[in-house]
Amino acid sequence: MGGGIAVLALLLVMLSRYLVVATVNGSPITRMEYYQELETMSGKQVMDNLVTRKLVEQKLSENKITVDQKTVDAEIKKLETQLSSQGQKLEDLLTMQGIDRTYLEQNIRLQKGVEQLLASKNAVSEKEIDEYIAQNQEQLAQGGGTETDQRNQVREMLKSQKFSKAVQDWLEKIKKEAKIKNY
């Protein structure tokens, strides 16, 4: 019987790192307490993010859309270059935000996949560019640059706006169509 107690004590010590997330002056904070607090503070947002991620992954799979590592690496390289020009490092930014490189790569894959899926939704016509320029001549004049530069900036801005709206509408649609059960 004494051997059983020793084994149980050893097992509890080994499992304590899985059951206890921290101690404060020797008093444990259990993993259950941690998760309950986390759920109370931001549970709805976290659940919404997980549901959205799962739905996007399913839709990309249904449409046979994949993003290769080369594309992911190119996006990371662009991000590193942009951050470097601002005197920052990607690894430092990831650490500050509490995420790792794998999580970043997963998000890039989802983003690029959605861009492929909704590519037709962000086409911008020359007429739309002309209308924007006509309505915003004063602002564009302050920015300087050639007419070609201005047109390209307006085109990219309008594409970005259209894409953001298309993604928002698409996400709302797939969430409405999905059978989501929370327990």
DODO-446864 format. One line per field, with one value per residue (C-alpha): residue number from 1; x, y, z. Coordinates in nm, 3 decimals. Each point is the difference from the previous one (the first is absolute). Layout:
N
resi NUM; ...;
X X; ...;
Y Y; ...;
Z Z; ...;
This chain:
183
resi 1; 2; 3; 4; 5; 6; 7; 8; 9; 10; 11; 12; 13; 14; 15; 16; 17; 18; 19; 20; 21; 22; 23; 24; 25; 26; 27; 28; 29; 30; 31; 32; 33; 34; 35; 36; 37; 38; 39; 40; 41; 42; 43; 44; 45; 46; 47; 48; 49; 50; 51; 52; 53; 54; 55; 56; 57; 58; 59; 60; 61; 62; 63; 64; 65; 66; 67; 68; 69; 70; 71; 72; 73; 74; 75; 76; 77; 78; 79; 80; 81; 82; 83; 84; 85; 86; 87; 88; 89; 90; 91; 92; 93; 94; 95; 96; 97; 98; 99; 100; 101; 102; 103; 104; 105; 106; 107; 108; 109; 110; 111; 112; 113; 114; 115; 116; 117; 118; 119; 120; 121; 122; 123; 124; 125; 126; 127; 128; 129; 130; 131; 132; 133; 134; 135; 136; 137; 138; 139; 140; 141; 142; 143; 144; 145; 146; 147; 148; 149; 150; 151; 152; 153; 154; 155; 156; 157; 158; 159; 160; 161; 162; 163; 164; 165; 166; 167; 168; 169; 170; 171; 172; 173; 174; 175; 176; 177; 178; 179; 180; 181; 182; 183;
X 0.000; 0.290; 0.132; -0.338; 0.006; 0.354; -0.104; -0.304; 0.216; 0.251; -0.281; -0.146; 0.340; 0.045; -0.350; 0.017; 0.156; -0.305; -0.247; 0.166; 0.088; 0.167; 0.052; -0.022; 0.192; -0.041; -0.375; -0.087; -0.201; -0.158; -0.042; -0.377; 0.004; 0.208; -0.238; -0.308; 0.146; 0.107; -0.346; -0.164; 0.227; 0.013; -0.177; -0.247; 0.271; 0.223; -0.290; -0.096; 0.360; 0.017; -0.334; 0.104; 0.334; -0.168; -0.258; 0.267; 0.211; -0.305; -0.091; 0.357; 0.009; -0.338; 0.130; 0.332; 0.197; 0.343; 0.279; 0.351; 0.294; 0.166; -0.291; 0.007; 0.377; -0.039; -0.261; 0.221; 0.292; -0.215; -0.105; 0.361; 0.111; -0.280; 0.076; 0.373; -0.057; -0.174; 0.287; -0.189; 0.051; -0.272; 0.101; -0.028; -0.345; -0.118; 0.128; -0.176; -0.327; 0.047; -0.007; 0.253; 0.115; -0.219; -0.311; 0.107; 0.049; -0.345; -0.159; 0.186; -0.123; -0.359; 0.031; 0.157; -0.254; -0.289; 0.163; 0.002; -0.358; -0.133; 0.236; -0.283; -0.164; 0.268; 0.024; 0.008; -0.110; 0.152; -0.338; 0.014; 0.350; -0.113; -0.300; 0.216; 0.254; -0.276; -0.147; 0.336; 0.208; 0.107; 0.128; 0.183; 0.160; 0.150; 0.160; 0.194; 0.136; -0.076; -0.346; 0.106; 0.123; -0.326; -0.208; 0.200; -0.041; -0.374; -0.028; 0.175; -0.205; -0.329; 0.108; 0.080; -0.335; -0.192; 0.190; -0.059; -0.371; -0.010; 0.173; -0.234; -0.309; 0.134; 0.077; -0.348; -0.151; 0.196; -0.071; -0.373; 0.011; 0.207; -0.139; 0.186; -0.067; 0.160; 0.016;
Y 0.000; 0.238; -0.062; 0.100; 0.332; 0.066; -0.074; 0.226; 0.280; -0.039; 0.004; 0.318; 0.171; -0.103; 0.114; 0.327; 0.186; -0.099; 0.088; 0.318; 0.291; 0.218; 0.044; 0.321; -0.013; -0.377; 0.013; -0.171; 0.141; -0.303; -0.048; -0.013; 0.341; 0.137; -0.128; 0.120; 0.350; -0.003; -0.108; 0.266; 0.278; -0.076; -0.328; 0.131; 0.162; -0.307; -0.229; 0.227; -0.004; -0.380; -0.042; 0.244; -0.174; -0.341; 0.126; 0.164; -0.317; -0.205; 0.236; 0.008; -0.380; -0.028; 0.228; -0.190; 0.315; -0.047; 0.245; -0.131; 0.066; 0.216; 0.247; 0.002; 0.061; 0.285; 0.168; -0.039; 0.147; 0.302; 0.045; -0.025; 0.258; 0.238; -0.036; 0.036; 0.332; 0.113; -0.123; -0.304; -0.376; -0.252; -0.227; 0.292; 0.090; -0.361; -0.019; 0.326; -0.136; -0.335; -0.207; -0.225; -0.038; -0.308; 0.197; 0.280; -0.249; -0.152; 0.346; 0.084; -0.325; 0.086; 0.358; -0.097; -0.278; 0.240; 0.243; -0.276; -0.097; 0.356; 0.137; 0.091; 0.217; 0.269; 0.095; 0.378; 0.166; 0.311; 0.167; -0.059; 0.148; 0.304; 0.052; -0.020; 0.244; 0.244; -0.010; 0.030; 0.233; 0.228; -0.285; -0.161; 0.331; 0.030; -0.344; 0.099; -0.259; -0.055; -0.074; -0.361; -0.029; 0.146; -0.236; -0.298; 0.110; 0.049; -0.338; -0.179; 0.184; -0.083; -0.364; -0.020; 0.152; -0.233; -0.302; 0.089; 0.038; -0.326; -0.189; 0.145; -0.086; -0.349; -0.074; 0.111; -0.221; -0.314; 0.048; 0.026; -0.313; -0.202; -0.226; 0.128; -0.151; 0.142; -0.222;
Z 0.000; 0.078; -0.354; -0.145; 0.183; -0.124; -0.357; 0.036; 0.145; -0.285; -0.254; 0.152; -0.012; -0.364; -0.094; 0.195; -0.290; -0.206; 0.276; 0.132; -0.228; 0.265; 0.370; 0.198; 0.327; -0.008; -0.069; -0.330; -0.288; -0.163; -0.371; 0.060; 0.173; -0.285; -0.268; 0.187; 0.029; -0.362; -0.112; 0.215; -0.127; -0.372; -0.062; -0.256; -0.209; 0.016; -0.093; -0.289; -0.127; 0.022; -0.178; -0.273; -0.048; -0.025; -0.251; -0.217; 0.006; -0.104; -0.285; -0.131; 0.011; -0.177; -0.276; -0.016; 0.077; 0.148; 0.066; -0.046; 0.228; -0.266; 0.014; 0.380; 0.001; -0.250; 0.223; 0.304; -0.193; -0.099; 0.362; 0.121; -0.258; 0.097; 0.371; -0.058; -0.178; 0.321; 0.218; 0.130; -0.015; -0.074; 0.289; 0.245; -0.130; 0.025; 0.357; 0.091; -0.138; 0.170; -0.318; -0.166; -0.359; -0.055; 0.095; -0.235; -0.284; 0.063; -0.016; -0.321; -0.156; 0.092; -0.122; -0.331; -0.045; 0.054; -0.243; -0.262; 0.076; -0.020; -0.265; -0.236; 0.268; 0.004; -0.366; -0.046; -0.324; -0.154; 0.046; 0.377; 0.010; -0.201; 0.230; 0.311; -0.142; -0.100; 0.352; 0.178; -0.218; 0.286; 0.216; -0.290; -0.100; 0.349; -0.033; -0.308; -0.242; -0.363; -0.131; -0.059; 0.360; 0.130; -0.215; 0.124; 0.364; -0.049; -0.175; 0.288; 0.261; -0.176; -0.043; 0.369; 0.096; -0.231; 0.125; 0.366; -0.068; -0.199; 0.282; 0.261; -0.206; -0.080; 0.365; 0.106; -0.271; 0.086; 0.371; -0.069; -0.216; 0.247; 0.270; 0.304; 0.342; 0.314; 0.308;
